[in-house]
Amino acid sequence: MDHTKRTLSFNQLSEENTKKLRSNIILLVTYKLFFFLGELLDELRISSIENLSNELFHEIFDYLDGIDIYLAFSNLNHRFQQLLTSSSILYKIKLIHFSSNEIFMFICEQIKHQIYSINFQIPVHLNQLLTSIIIDSSFNCLQSLVIEDIQPDKLIPFLININSLPQLFSLDIRTVHVIGDLNNIYQLIFALPTLKYNKLYLYGNECSMSIPMAVTGKQFSTIEYLQIGHYYTFDELSALISYTPKLRHLNLSHINQDDSDIETMLPISLEYLTSISMYTNYINFDEFEIFIQNIYSKVKNLYVTFSYQDITFLDAYRWEQLILQYLPQLKKFSLKYYEHRHSIDSGEQTQFNSSFWIEQKLIFNVEIHEYKILYLVCPYRKRWYEYKNSTVDYLKSTQLTIKYVFSGEPADNLFMYIKRIVNIVQIYHLDIQQQISIDRLMQIIHLLPDLITLKINSLTFYRSYFNKELPTTCSIEHASKIKKVYIEKTETIEEIYFFLNVCLYMEFLNVECIHSMSIELFLRDILNKINKDLRLLCIYVSKADDNMIKRLKEMIDNQKILSNYTIHHELGNIYLQWI
């Protein structure tokens, strides 16, 4: 970029375009200001944002993009000009398809001593922009950089330039371009003097590394959080993290498909490493076990996701032994195992409900997607059916979540998935996240004999031509065991009657009030149909308030529907409980 462009003044830019852009930005910023501060302005009786204090503007600017702020407020008046150039204002710049490189470069030149972060997220002409503007030590407050879709021939000069940044804390590089050799890239990254967080994501492109192991006495990287999003072998991984002795968090994905060196992997000692996250398609449990055995550290958090078809990943006893022997300080654990069609059945049920897992408050859940099953081991979180001081039965906590019900088409895959799942684990809780027909629902219940709770998105009385005559004796028997039912969206009172009729021993019903009915009529219709076991009712009404509770209480008392009961509302939910 020549000297004329470097010293380009704001007045030299296209006056018409600048005014139009300024006007649009001012409208946008003003809208955002009042969105965040509308109630405050009303309370303080402030009619103009110029009456707000500088301290409040500091907080407001923290939510806005730096380029937007400068275009909207520069040269408005002396007060705003002083505010924009104040050392206490740090700008966060996010470039997404930004229309003018010249405007960006001019503003960048004016405020480069105040820029805290720059996010080049697929802007137009990124590589031309990086050629025109040099990010160097003059950006003395710059702490975070995100670069997306950079060309390989621009990456090395870019990394050389940013080595002089005195406060660069975080570097995130993502590109779809093929970078064949990562040796120089990582050597330059490791040389960045203040870097704590680094992510390099190549979107699955093949690459190679022959980086040597770090030599004692040479300069090591300051990186504490390392995210590797490209193919690597375990030998290459060993070499990489030998440069990061201060590493605390390691995030891995895309282990090389052809890696065969895991058994010869050298032990790695990382004194400060406390967290490992891994996603991979290409290693089995035995190989993962060897990897963990060779990491000498004090890992407290382990989050792993596997797509490789090895049913051993669901062997609770193997996991228990691995954790007890090699991860004794583990506090947080999450396992995700994706299983695709035609997987081999082990014929054994998983034991993630043993005392070891219960003590850790970790539970086993399953999700059915359109083309795969997801098995999860994760911390227990409070569920919709837990009311007040109800106790958690970890032995019966396994939930099946169905995200795709094959509506209007044959559901052979769905039923195949369910049959496979019940061979592995008993299902006590069912969550169906799409609208489902009654006959499809009863087919599912037919396959799940141990259900305690049922949650559905919504119900339809549509009858599929693909389904056999329903309900079966088994489905009715299984439904009668369901104690708690939650219907997220309710269209007709008949949907509720259906569940009251088939779930004969229901104790808790959670529903949404039908929009076309008054809450009084809705509640009375339900109470007139209740069975002898139902003792708790939750109805969602968006406008629930104390007056509504008072009216319902008067109706119940006047019509003598219930005697010994309590009723109250919480966040739009009306709770009615009786003895």
PLY file of the C-alpha trace (Angstrom):
ply
format ascii 1.0
element vertex 579
property float x
property float y
property float z
element edge 578
property int vertex1
property int vertex2
end_header
0.00 0.00 0.00
1.54 3.38 -1.03
2.02 6.43 1.17
-1.08 8.18 -0.21
-3.32 5.35 0.89
-1.58 5.06 4.26
-2.30 8.73 5.05
-5.78 8.66 3.60
-7.94 11.03 5.63
-11.55 10.45 6.51
-12.59 13.42 4.35
-10.88 11.90 1.31
-13.15 8.87 1.36
-16.24 8.96 -0.80
-18.30 11.63 0.98
-21.66 10.26 -0.13
-20.85 6.65 0.82
-19.36 7.73 4.12
-22.44 9.75 5.09
-24.75 6.90 4.13
-22.66 4.40 6.06
-22.42 6.72 9.07
-26.20 7.21 9.05
-26.88 3.48 8.96
-24.39 2.76 11.70
-25.79 5.52 13.93
-29.26 4.02 13.54
-27.94 0.58 14.37
-25.94 1.74 17.38
-28.80 3.88 18.68
-31.15 0.90 18.42
-28.67 -1.28 20.34
-28.19 1.41 22.99
-31.89 1.68 23.68
-32.31 -2.08 23.51
-29.85 -2.48 26.38
-30.77 0.65 28.29
-34.40 1.43 27.46
-35.73 0.83 30.95
-32.82 2.70 32.54
-33.39 5.73 30.31
-37.05 5.79 31.31
-36.23 5.57 35.00
-33.66 8.37 34.81
-35.88 10.41 32.47
-33.04 10.74 29.99
-34.21 11.81 26.54
-30.82 11.76 24.79
-28.01 9.22 24.92
-25.56 12.14 25.04
-26.68 12.68 28.62
-25.30 9.31 29.68
-22.05 9.22 31.62
-18.72 8.21 30.06
-18.59 5.20 32.35
-21.90 3.97 30.96
-20.66 4.46 27.39
-17.61 2.35 28.27
-19.94 -0.51 29.15
-22.12 0.04 26.08
-19.14 0.05 23.71
-18.09 -3.30 25.09
-21.12 -4.83 23.32
-20.50 -3.14 19.96
-18.05 -3.58 17.11
-15.12 -1.16 17.09
-15.58 -0.12 13.45
-19.27 0.59 14.07
-18.42 2.69 17.13
-15.86 4.78 15.28
-18.05 5.39 12.23
-21.03 6.34 14.38
-19.37 8.62 16.93
-16.16 10.08 15.46
-16.23 13.84 14.71
-19.70 14.23 16.23
-18.52 16.61 18.95
-15.55 17.24 21.21
-16.84 15.04 24.02
-17.23 11.93 21.86
-13.92 12.55 20.11
-12.16 12.63 23.48
-14.04 9.54 24.55
-13.09 7.56 21.43
-9.38 8.32 21.84
-9.33 7.68 25.58
-6.87 4.97 26.60
-9.62 3.37 28.69
-11.57 2.45 25.52
-10.47 -0.81 23.89
-12.01 -1.81 20.57
-13.16 -5.26 19.48
-13.24 -5.48 15.69
-15.13 -8.20 13.85
-14.89 -8.15 10.06
-17.59 -10.22 8.37
-17.85 -9.43 4.65
-16.83 -5.85 5.39
-17.46 -3.74 2.30
-14.54 -1.32 2.34
-10.92 -2.23 3.00
-9.99 1.43 2.79
-12.36 2.45 5.58
-11.13 -0.40 7.76
-7.46 0.48 7.15
-8.03 4.15 7.87
-9.90 3.50 11.12
-7.40 0.84 12.10
-4.61 3.37 11.72
-6.44 5.84 13.97
-7.19 3.42 16.81
-4.55 0.69 16.49
-3.15 1.53 19.95
-6.61 0.80 21.38
-7.57 -2.38 19.50
-8.10 -5.32 21.85
-9.20 -7.97 19.32
-9.59 -8.46 15.57
-11.72 -11.20 14.04
-11.13 -11.64 10.31
-14.13 -13.93 9.84
-14.37 -14.53 6.07
-14.09 -10.83 5.11
-13.92 -9.87 1.45
-10.35 -9.76 0.12
-8.82 -11.00 3.39
-5.49 -11.88 1.83
-5.29 -8.53 0.07
-6.11 -6.86 3.38
-3.34 -8.70 5.21
-0.92 -7.57 2.52
-2.00 -3.94 2.87
-1.99 -3.67 6.65
0.85 -4.88 8.83
-0.11 -6.02 12.32
3.01 -5.34 14.36
4.19 -3.96 17.71
2.29 -0.69 17.12
-0.87 -2.66 17.99
0.33 -2.63 21.57
-3.04 -3.55 23.16
-3.98 -6.33 20.73
-4.62 -9.53 22.68
-6.80 -11.69 20.44
-6.69 -12.59 16.73
-9.04 -14.80 14.73
-8.04 -15.43 11.11
-10.28 -17.47 8.82
-9.52 -18.72 5.31
-6.01 -17.33 5.03
-3.89 -18.39 2.06
-0.85 -20.58 2.93
1.63 -18.12 1.37
0.22 -15.31 3.56
0.24 -17.27 6.79
3.99 -17.41 7.43
4.61 -13.64 6.85
1.58 -12.95 9.06
2.99 -15.10 11.89
6.39 -13.42 11.56
4.82 -9.95 11.89
2.69 -10.72 14.94
5.74 -12.02 16.83
6.36 -8.42 17.87
2.92 -7.98 19.48
3.60 -7.33 23.17
0.28 -8.63 24.54
-1.01 -11.25 22.10
-2.82 -13.75 24.29
-5.02 -15.72 21.87
-4.53 -16.87 18.25
-7.23 -18.74 16.31
-6.42 -19.78 12.72
-8.94 -21.64 10.54
-8.59 -22.32 6.84
-9.97 -24.57 4.11
-6.74 -24.21 2.15
-4.28 -27.10 2.11
-1.17 -26.47 4.16
1.10 -29.36 3.30
3.85 -28.83 5.87
3.08 -27.51 9.35
6.66 -27.49 10.66
7.33 -23.78 10.10
3.79 -22.85 11.11
4.09 -24.42 14.55
7.66 -23.23 15.07
6.48 -19.64 14.48
3.43 -20.13 16.73
5.56 -21.56 19.55
7.88 -18.55 19.23
5.10 -16.04 20.01
6.30 -14.63 23.34
3.02 -14.04 25.22
0.64 -16.55 23.62
-1.60 -18.53 26.01
-4.33 -19.88 23.68
-3.77 -21.35 20.23
-6.18 -23.04 17.82
-5.19 -24.30 14.38
-8.10 -25.80 12.44
-7.62 -27.08 8.88
-11.12 -28.47 8.29
-9.91 -32.02 7.76
-7.28 -31.26 5.10
-4.34 -33.64 4.90
-1.06 -32.28 6.22
2.29 -33.51 7.49
4.71 -32.65 10.26
8.25 -33.73 10.98
8.79 -31.38 13.88
11.54 -32.65 16.20
11.09 -33.20 19.93
11.89 -30.13 22.00
15.44 -30.00 23.32
16.06 -29.16 26.96
17.50 -25.69 27.30
15.80 -24.25 24.22
12.98 -21.75 24.45
9.58 -23.35 25.13
6.14 -22.02 24.26
4.03 -20.10 26.77
0.85 -21.78 25.44
-1.53 -23.09 28.12
-4.53 -23.95 25.90
-3.78 -25.88 22.69
-6.51 -26.88 20.22
-5.37 -29.10 17.34
-7.93 -29.37 14.55
-6.03 -31.21 11.84
-4.66 -34.67 11.08
-1.71 -35.84 13.17
-0.10 -39.05 14.36
0.61 -39.75 18.02
4.34 -39.34 17.40
3.66 -35.91 15.89
1.42 -35.05 18.84
4.18 -36.07 21.26
6.61 -33.78 19.46
4.16 -30.86 19.42
3.27 -30.89 23.09
6.92 -31.35 24.09
7.16 -27.60 23.31
4.33 -26.70 25.69
5.40 -27.61 29.25
2.89 -25.10 30.70
-0.04 -26.72 28.89
-3.24 -26.86 30.95
-5.93 -27.64 28.34
-5.47 -29.96 25.35
-8.21 -30.19 22.70
-7.72 -32.79 19.95
-9.54 -33.80 16.77
-8.76 -35.51 13.45
-6.30 -38.15 14.57
-4.68 -39.58 11.44
-6.56 -42.52 9.96
-3.33 -44.29 9.03
-1.62 -43.84 12.39
-0.05 -47.09 13.58
2.47 -45.75 16.06
0.28 -45.55 19.16
1.90 -48.64 20.71
5.33 -47.02 20.45
4.15 -43.63 21.70
6.65 -42.11 24.11
5.45 -41.11 27.59
4.75 -37.40 27.98
4.95 -35.56 31.28
2.79 -32.43 31.49
2.86 -31.14 35.02
0.10 -28.54 34.60
-2.26 -30.39 32.26
-5.72 -30.63 33.87
-8.13 -30.92 30.93
-8.26 -33.13 27.81
-10.92 -32.99 25.10
-10.83 -35.39 22.16
-12.95 -36.06 19.09
-11.94 -38.81 16.68
-13.24 -41.28 14.12
-10.14 -43.40 13.89
-9.01 -44.99 17.16
-10.50 -47.85 19.15
-10.70 -48.14 22.91
-7.41 -50.06 23.26
-5.54 -47.29 21.41
-7.20 -44.58 23.47
-6.25 -46.48 26.62
-2.58 -46.51 25.55
-2.76 -42.76 24.88
-4.08 -42.03 28.39
-1.51 -44.35 29.97
1.29 -42.36 28.31
0.11 -38.94 29.49
1.62 -38.25 32.90
-0.38 -35.38 34.33
-3.01 -34.38 36.87
-6.02 -34.50 34.57
-9.19 -33.36 36.29
-11.46 -32.96 33.23
-11.85 -35.50 30.42
-14.31 -34.95 27.54
-14.18 -37.52 24.73
-16.23 -38.16 21.58
-15.75 -41.27 19.44
-17.25 -42.33 16.12
-15.05 -45.36 15.55
-17.26 -48.47 15.68
-15.91 -50.22 18.77
-18.56 -51.31 21.29
-15.80 -51.48 23.94
-16.31 -47.72 24.35
-19.48 -48.70 26.23
-17.66 -51.06 28.59
-18.22 -49.35 31.94
-15.79 -51.64 33.77
-12.91 -50.81 31.36
-13.56 -47.11 31.84
-13.71 -47.52 35.60
-10.34 -49.30 35.67
-8.75 -46.71 33.37
-9.95 -43.84 35.55
-8.94 -45.46 38.85
-5.46 -46.40 37.65
-4.45 -43.50 35.41
-6.83 -40.61 36.16
-7.15 -40.67 39.96
-7.77 -36.91 40.21
-10.57 -36.85 37.62
-13.47 -34.60 38.64
-15.42 -34.08 35.40
-16.04 -36.71 32.74
-18.09 -36.82 29.56
-18.25 -39.65 27.01
-20.03 -39.50 23.65
-20.07 -42.54 21.42
-21.75 -42.37 17.99
-22.94 -45.68 16.62
-24.03 -46.07 13.01
-26.04 -48.76 11.27
-24.94 -52.40 11.09
-22.86 -52.23 14.26
-21.92 -55.45 16.01
-23.98 -56.19 19.11
-21.93 -57.18 22.15
-24.90 -59.02 23.67
-24.15 -57.49 27.08
-25.82 -54.65 28.94
-23.64 -51.72 29.93
-23.00 -51.17 33.65
-22.80 -47.38 33.90
-25.21 -47.59 36.87
-22.73 -49.31 39.20
-21.73 -47.76 42.52
-18.61 -46.19 40.96
-20.64 -44.12 38.51
-23.36 -43.29 41.02
-20.75 -41.90 43.41
-19.51 -39.64 40.61
-23.12 -38.64 39.83
-22.59 -39.72 36.22
-25.44 -41.25 34.26
-25.93 -43.06 30.96
-28.25 -41.56 28.32
-29.06 -42.36 24.69
-30.18 -40.25 21.73
-31.64 -41.44 18.43
-30.87 -39.27 15.41
-31.97 -39.92 11.84
-28.99 -42.06 10.88
-27.19 -42.86 14.13
-27.39 -43.50 17.85
-25.53 -41.35 20.36
-24.62 -42.89 23.72
-23.66 -40.45 26.46
-22.13 -40.66 29.90
-22.51 -37.26 31.52
-23.16 -35.50 34.84
-26.73 -35.74 36.10
-28.78 -32.56 35.75
-32.16 -31.84 37.26
-35.04 -32.92 35.04
-38.56 -31.70 34.49
-40.20 -34.41 36.62
-38.21 -33.58 39.76
-40.43 -31.42 41.93
-39.10 -29.67 45.01
-37.30 -32.17 47.25
-37.78 -35.31 45.18
-34.87 -37.74 45.39
-32.85 -38.90 42.39
-32.82 -42.62 41.64
-29.52 -42.99 39.77
-30.17 -46.68 39.18
-33.19 -45.72 37.09
-31.95 -42.51 35.48
-31.27 -43.65 31.90
-33.16 -41.54 29.37
-33.79 -42.13 25.68
-34.19 -38.96 23.61
-35.69 -39.41 20.15
-34.82 -36.50 17.85
-36.31 -37.97 14.66
-39.55 -40.01 14.60
-39.75 -40.81 10.84
-43.18 -39.16 10.66
-45.26 -40.19 7.64
-42.77 -42.86 6.57
-41.88 -46.41 7.63
-40.04 -46.37 10.94
-38.10 -49.63 10.58
-34.80 -47.89 11.37
-36.27 -46.24 14.45
-37.58 -49.53 15.83
-34.28 -51.24 14.96
-32.40 -48.56 16.89
-34.69 -48.94 19.93
-34.36 -52.73 19.95
-30.59 -52.40 19.82
-30.58 -49.87 22.64
-32.69 -52.00 25.01
-30.20 -54.83 24.45
-27.53 -52.53 25.88
-29.38 -50.63 28.62
-32.79 -50.39 30.31
-34.68 -47.20 29.45
-36.71 -45.54 32.21
-37.31 -42.08 30.73
-38.42 -41.14 27.21
-38.16 -37.70 25.58
-39.59 -37.35 22.04
-38.59 -34.01 20.53
-40.82 -34.01 17.45
-44.57 -34.14 16.96
-45.65 -37.77 16.97
-48.83 -39.67 16.12
-50.57 -41.78 18.73
-49.97 -45.04 16.87
-46.24 -44.29 16.40
-45.99 -43.40 20.08
-47.67 -46.62 21.16
-45.33 -48.60 18.91
-42.38 -47.04 20.70
-43.88 -47.66 24.14
-44.48 -51.28 23.09
-40.67 -51.67 22.86
-39.90 -49.96 26.21
-41.31 -52.01 29.12
-39.62 -50.04 31.95
-40.77 -46.48 31.30
-41.42 -44.26 34.31
-41.67 -40.85 32.65
-42.69 -39.63 29.21
-42.08 -36.24 27.61
-43.30 -35.40 24.11
-43.18 -32.27 21.98
-46.76 -32.63 20.74
-49.30 -35.29 19.81
-51.35 -35.85 16.69
-54.18 -38.27 16.05
-52.89 -38.87 12.50
-52.87 -42.60 11.74
-50.10 -43.96 9.53
-50.87 -46.51 6.84
-47.52 -48.13 7.56
-48.35 -49.09 11.13
-50.03 -52.26 12.26
-53.21 -52.24 14.29
-52.64 -50.53 17.63
-52.56 -50.36 20.54
-51.20 -53.79 21.44
-51.73 -55.41 24.82
-48.04 -54.88 25.62
-48.11 -51.18 24.72
-51.14 -50.63 26.98
-49.48 -52.52 29.81
-46.23 -50.55 29.43
-48.08 -47.21 29.22
-49.95 -47.96 32.44
-46.62 -48.00 34.31
-45.74 -44.42 33.29
-45.97 -42.19 36.36
-45.16 -38.76 34.97
-46.16 -37.17 31.64
-45.12 -33.88 30.06
-46.77 -32.53 26.87
-44.91 -29.41 25.69
-47.52 -28.20 23.17
-51.21 -28.98 23.58
-53.75 -28.34 20.84
-56.87 -30.18 22.05
-58.19 -31.44 25.38
-58.52 -34.90 23.81
-54.71 -35.22 23.84
-54.74 -34.92 27.61
-57.67 -37.30 27.93
-55.70 -39.85 25.91
-52.81 -39.87 28.39
-55.15 -39.92 31.37
-56.79 -43.01 29.87
-53.66 -44.97 28.92
-51.36 -43.92 31.80
-53.69 -45.28 34.46
-51.31 -44.74 37.37
-50.09 -41.28 36.40
-48.98 -39.20 39.39
-47.74 -36.00 37.73
-49.04 -34.24 34.60
-47.25 -31.27 33.04
-49.07 -29.52 30.15
-49.48 -26.25 28.32
-52.85 -24.53 28.60
-54.76 -24.67 25.32
-54.79 -21.16 23.83
-58.44 -21.29 22.83
-59.61 -22.21 26.36
-59.72 -20.19 29.54
-57.49 -21.48 32.30
-60.55 -22.07 34.50
-62.29 -24.27 31.93
-59.03 -26.06 31.06
-58.27 -26.90 34.69
-61.84 -27.99 35.46
-61.92 -30.34 32.46
-58.70 -32.00 33.58
-59.73 -32.34 37.21
-63.00 -33.94 36.15
-61.01 -36.72 34.43
-58.22 -37.37 36.92
-57.44 -40.86 38.14
-56.94 -41.87 41.77
-53.10 -41.61 41.62
-52.69 -38.16 40.07
-51.54 -35.77 42.79
-49.57 -33.04 41.01
-50.53 -30.90 38.04
-48.37 -28.28 36.31
-49.97 -26.01 33.69
-47.98 -23.50 31.68
-49.77 -20.16 31.22
-47.59 -17.30 30.00
-49.63 -14.69 31.90
-49.89 -16.54 35.20
-50.04 -14.16 38.14
-51.45 -13.85 41.65
-54.89 -12.81 40.39
-55.13 -15.91 38.22
-54.20 -18.10 41.19
-56.88 -16.36 43.27
-59.55 -17.02 40.60
-58.59 -20.68 40.29
-58.65 -21.12 44.04
-62.14 -19.60 44.22
-63.36 -21.91 41.43
-61.93 -25.03 43.13
-63.41 -24.06 46.49
-66.82 -22.95 45.20
-67.28 -26.08 43.08
-65.70 -28.31 45.74
-63.47 -30.01 43.18
-60.60 -30.54 45.67
-60.32 -30.17 49.40
-56.77 -30.55 50.70
-54.59 -28.82 48.11
-51.99 -26.10 47.46
-51.70 -23.87 44.38
-49.05 -21.36 43.34
-47.21 -20.09 40.25
-43.53 -19.96 39.28
-42.29 -18.37 36.03
-45.49 -18.98 34.11
-46.09 -22.44 35.56
-49.12 -23.05 37.79
-48.56 -25.89 40.27
-51.57 -27.59 41.81
-50.89 -30.34 44.35
-53.35 -32.25 46.48
-53.55 -35.22 48.81
0 1
1 2
2 3
3 4
4 5
5 6
6 7
7 8
8 9
9 10
10 11
11 12
12 13
13 14
14 15
15 16
16 17
17 18
18 19
19 20
20 21
21 22
22 23
23 24
24 25
25 26
26 27
27 28
28 29
29 30
30 31
31 32
32 33
33 34
34 35
35 36
36 37
37 38
38 39
39 40
40 41
41 42
42 43
43 44
44 45
45 46
46 47
47 48
48 49
49 50
50 51
51 52
52 53
53 54
54 55
55 56
56 57
57 58
58 59
59 60
60 61
61 62
62 63
63 64
64 65
65 66
66 67
67 68
68 69
69 70
70 71
71 72
72 73
73 74
74 75
75 76
76 77
77 78
78 79
79 80
80 81
81 82
82 83
83 84
84 85
85 86
86 87
87 88
88 89
89 90
90 91
91 92
92 93
93 94
94 95
95 96
96 97
97 98
98 99
99 100
100 101
101 102
102 103
103 104
104 105
105 106
106 107
107 108
108 109
109 110
110 111
111 112
112 113
113 114
114 115
115 116
116 117
117 118
118 119
119 120
120 121
121 122
122 123
123 124
124 125
125 126
126 127
127 128
128 129
129 130
130 131
131 132
132 133
133 134
134 135
135 136
136 137
137 138
138 139
139 140
140 141
141 142
142 143
143 144
144 145
145 146
146 147
147 148
148 149
149 150
150 151
151 152
152 153
153 154
154 155
155 156
156 157
157 158
158 159
159 160
160 161
161 162
162 163
163 164
164 165
165 166
166 167
167 168
168 169
169 170
170 171
171 172
172 173
173 174
174 175
175 176
176 177
177 178
178 179
179 180
180 181
181 182
182 183
183 184
184 185
185 186
186 187
187 188
188 189
189 190
190 191
191 192
192 193
193 194
194 195
195 196
196 197
197 198
198 199
199 200
200 201
201 202
202 203
203 204
204 205
205 206
206 207
207 208
208 209
209 210
210 211
211 212
212 213
213 214
214 215
215 216
216 217
217 218
218 219
219 220
220 221
221 222
222 223
223 224
224 225
225 226
226 227
227 228
228 229
229 230
230 231
231 232
232 233
233 234
234 235
235 236
236 237
237 238
238 239
239 240
240 241
241 242
242 243
243 244
244 245
245 246
246 247
247 248
248 249
249 250
250 251
251 252
252 253
253 254
254 255
255 256
256 257
257 258
258 259
259 260
260 261
261 262
262 263
263 264
264 265
265 266
266 267
267 268
268 269
269 270
270 271
271 272
272 273
273 274
274 275
275 276
276 277
277 278
278 279
279 280
280 281
281 282
282 283
283 284
284 285
285 286
286 287
287 288
288 289
289 290
290 291
291 292
292 293
293 294
294 295
295 296
296 297
297 298
298 299
299 300
300 301
301 302
302 303
303 304
304 305
305 306
306 307
307 308
308 309
309 310
310 311
311 312
312 313
313 314
314 315
315 316
316 317
317 318
318 319
319 320
320 321
321 322
322 323
323 324
324 325
325 326
326 327
327 328
328 329
329 330
330 331
331 332
332 333
333 334
334 335
335 336
336 337
337 338
338 339
339 340
340 341
341 342
342 343
343 344
344 345
345 346
346 347
347 348
348 349
349 350
350 351
351 352
352 353
353 354
354 355
355 356
356 357
357 358
358 359
359 360
360 361
361 362
362 363
363 364
364 365
365 366
366 367
367 368
368 369
369 370
370 371
371 372
372 373
373 374
374 375
375 376
376 377
377 378
378 379
379 380
380 381
381 382
382 383
383 384
384 385
385 386
386 387
387 388
388 389
389 390
390 391
391 392
392 393
393 394
394 395
395 396
396 397
397 398
398 399
399 400
400 401
401 402
402 403
403 404
404 405
405 406
406 407
407 408
408 409
409 410
410 411
411 412
412 413
413 414
414 415
415 416
416 417
417 418
418 419
419 420
420 421
421 422
422 423
423 424
424 425
425 426
426 427
427 428
428 429
429 430
430 431
431 432
432 433
433 434
434 435
435 436
436 437
437 438
438 439
439 440
440 441
441 442
442 443
443 444
444 445
445 446
446 447
447 448
448 449
449 450
450 451
451 452
452 453
453 454
454 455
455 456
456 457
457 458
458 459
459 460
460 461
461 462
462 463
463 464
464 465
465 466
466 467
467 468
468 469
469 470
470 471
471 472
472 473
473 474
474 475
475 476
476 477
477 478
478 479
479 480
480 481
481 482
482 483
483 484
484 485
485 486
486 487
487 488
488 489
489 490
490 491
491 492
492 493
493 494
494 495
495 496
496 497
497 498
498 499
499 500
500 501
501 502
502 503
503 504
504 505
505 506
506 507
507 508
508 509
509 510
510 511
511 512
512 513
513 514
514 515
515 516
516 517
517 518
518 519
519 520
520 521
521 522
522 523
523 524
524 525
525 526
526 527
527 528
528 529
529 530
530 531
531 532
532 533
533 534
534 535
535 536
536 537
537 538
538 539
539 540
540 541
541 542
542 543
543 544
544 545
545 546
546 547
547 548
548 549
549 550
550 551
551 552
552 553
553 554
554 555
555 556
556 557
557 558
558 559
559 560
560 561
561 562
562 563
563 564
564 565
565 566
566 567
567 568
568 569
569 570
570 571
571 572
572 573
573 574
574 575
575 576
576 577
577 578
